[in-house]
Each structure stands twice: as C-alpha cells, then as structure tokens.
Amino acid sequence: MSVMVIMTVIGVLLFAVNELNISSASKTNCDSFYVKNKYRKESRFRQPEVNTLVVDLVNRQETVVCKYSMWMDKIIGDRINLCFYESFLGFSYIEISE
C-alpha cells in the first residue's frame, strides 16, 4: 500500500512541475523553418505511433513530433512555423504554431 502512495505522490509532483514549467515559460522566438526529412513509426503492441518531422534550424537539426494529419500534409522542403520557449526551471521546449 505504501508503494502505491509513494508512486501517486511522485506522479502528482511530476505533473505539478511540468505545469509550473509550462506556465512560467516565456516565448523567445517564432520563425518558420524548412522540413529536411520526415519519418513515421507505426503503432504496435505497447508502442505508440510517432510522426516525426526533421527541421533544419540555423546551426542544427531538430526533430518535432506532430499529429498524423500534419505529418501527411507536409512534404520535404515545406516550411513549418515553430515557437521556442524558455523556462526558469531550465526545461526549454519547442511548439508548432500552425
């Protein structure tokens, strides 16, 4: 029983830290970038579907996971709008702004 309580408390703490990170994040930059590559991993038993776009940033490549409908609409060479967020907790993230 104590293991269940500990797991629940840890889960609630992780959720609270995630929400705090999102609410305290500030938008630093929004721009459009080229899709350099795209790949898809289909779902299987205990494995989720993953639709990935590889975006060419100025100095590096970044992978962005998106919905299947967006993955189907974008082709290599298309542009995608991305916004970059930074949080004081140190967990920066990228969001698709389309």
N, C-alpha and C positions, 0 to 999 in steps of 0.2 A: 504494500500500500504506500509506503514511504517513497518508493521508486517512482510511482505514478505522480505523487505530489511534486517531487523534485523535477520530473520531466515537464509537468504542467507549468511550474514556476519558471523554468528555463525558457520554455516556449513563449510565455507571456512577456518575459524580459526581452527576448529577441524581437518579438513583434513591436514592442514599445520603442526599442532602439531604432528599428527600421522606420517607424512612423516619425520619430524625432529627427532622423536624418533627412527624410523627405521634406518635412515641414520647415526645417532650418536651412535647406539648400537654397542657394541663390544662383540664378541663371547668369552665366558668364559670357556665353557666345551662342549665336544661332547662325547657321550658314548652310548652304547646300553643297553636297559632295557627290562625286561620281561613284557608281556601283562598279567595282572592279571584277567581282566574281559573286556567284551565289550557289549555294548547295542546300540540300534538304536531307534530313534523316527521318525516315518514316517511323511511325509508332509501331512498337512490338509489345510483347508481353513485358510489363513493368518498365517500359522505356517510352518516354513521351516523344511526340513529334517535335522536331526542331527545324525551323525555317530560318536560314541564315543568309544575310547579305554581307559581303565583304566590301567595306567602304574605304576609298583611298583618301586619307587625310593628308595634310601637307607633308608631314615627316614620318608617318607610319600608317599601317593598315589597321583597321578596327572592324571587328565582327559585330553585327547588330542582329539580334533575334527579333523576328516580326511575325505577324499573322500570316496565314496561308494565302489569303486574298491579296495582301500587299506583295508577298513573295511572287505570286503569279503575275501581277501587274508590272513589276519591274523587270527590265532586261539589263544585261551588262551594257554599261555606257550611259544609262539613265542617271538622272540626278535625284538625290534624296535629301530632304531637309532634316537636319539634326540640331538639337539644342544640348549644350553642355552645362551641367550643374556641379557646383562645388559646395560641400557642407563643412561646417566647422568640426564635425566628427572625423573628417578625413575620408569618407566614403563618397567619392565623386561618381557621377553616373551620366549616361547619355540617354536622351529621349528622342524618339521620332516625332517630328512636329507636323505631320501631314494629316 
